[in-house]
């Protein structure tokens, strides 16, 4: 049994396809830490996805050799891919979307994610409020 810690901010996790490891990413404005925990012996490996921070989700690739990590910012979201021993590489960037969930397909050919979009408008009005 493994308890995934509930941080004050947001914690995302995913179980590897073979059921042997858990990847845990914490949404943090200054850090980009990902923990890989082996369930058999509770061994923990800590990875850094820097400079990609605010990791909103984590998903194991179908082959279990890499992770998909949406990195959120005020300028949109970048999906990065990262192997446990390597550096993060940007895969896809969408400046107008927030992506808070990600799911690789079991056959390894597709990547599903749920984008959130928002529109906002602002106006200026002369002499407001009027006297």
N, C-alpha and C positions, 0 to 999 in steps of 0.2 A: 504494500500500500504506500502511496505517495501523496502527501498533502501539498497542494500548490498554494504558496503563500498569497494572501490577498493584501496587496499593497494599498497604500492610501490612494494612489492614482489608479491606473488600469493595468491589469496583468493579463496577458494572453498566453495560451499554451496549446500545444498540439502533440498528440501521440504519434510516433513513427508508424509507418505501415506494417512493420514486423512486430509492433507492440513491445519493443525492447527499450525504447528511449522516449523521453519527454523533452520537448523544447519549450522553454519559458522565456518570454520577452516582456519587459516592463516598459510601459509608456512613461518616458522621462524626458524633460526638456533639455537636459544637459548630458545624459548618458545614452548609450546604445548597447546595453548589455543583454546578452542572450545566454541562458544556462542550458546545457544539455545534461540531463540526468539519466544514467543507465539504471533501469529499474532493478536488475538482478542484484547489484551491489551498492546502489545509491551513489556511485562515483559521479562527480560533477565536473564538467568542463565549462569554463566561462569564455565566451566569445565576445568580441567587440565589433559592431557594425559601423563604427565611426567612419565618416562623419555623419552617417545617417542616424538621426535621433528620433525620438517620439515614435517608437515602434508600436503600431496600433494592433498588429496581429502577427501570427507566425503560422506557417504551414510547411510540412515536410514534403519534399518532392516524392514522387511515386517510388523512385529507386532508393530512397532513404539516404542519398549522398549529399543533399543540399537542402537549404531552407529558402522559403520565400518570405520576405519581410516588407510590409508596406510602411514606409517612413512618412509620417504626416508632418506638414508644416503649414504656415499661413499662406504659402505660395502653391499649395496643392499637395499631391501625394506622389512619391516615387516608389515603385516596387523594385526592391533589390533582391538578388539571389546571392546566396553565400554558402560555401561548403564549410564543414566544421573546422577545417584547417586552413581556410583561405580568407581572402579579402572580399568584402561585399562589392558586387558589380550591379550598377543600375540596369534594369531590364525594361522598365516602362515608366514614363512620367506623364501625369495629367495635371496641368496647373489649376484646373477648375473643379477637381474632385477631391473628396475626402474618402479614403478607403479604410474601413475598420474591420473588414473580414476578408479572408482569402482561403481558397480551397483548390488545391491541385487535383486533377482527375486521377483516378487509379491507374489509367493506362499511360500517364505521363505526357499526353498530347495537348491538354488544355489546362487553363488556369481560370477559375471562376473567382470573381470578387464582386463585392457589393458597393458600388460608388454612391456617395451622397452628394447631391449638388444643392446649391443655394444661390438665390439671386437677391440682391439688395440694391436699392436706389436711394439717393439722397438729393435733396433740393435745398437751395438757399432762397430765402424770401426776404426782400427788402422791407425795412420798417416793421419788423416783427419782434416782439409784440408792439402793436400800435399804442400810442399814448393818448 
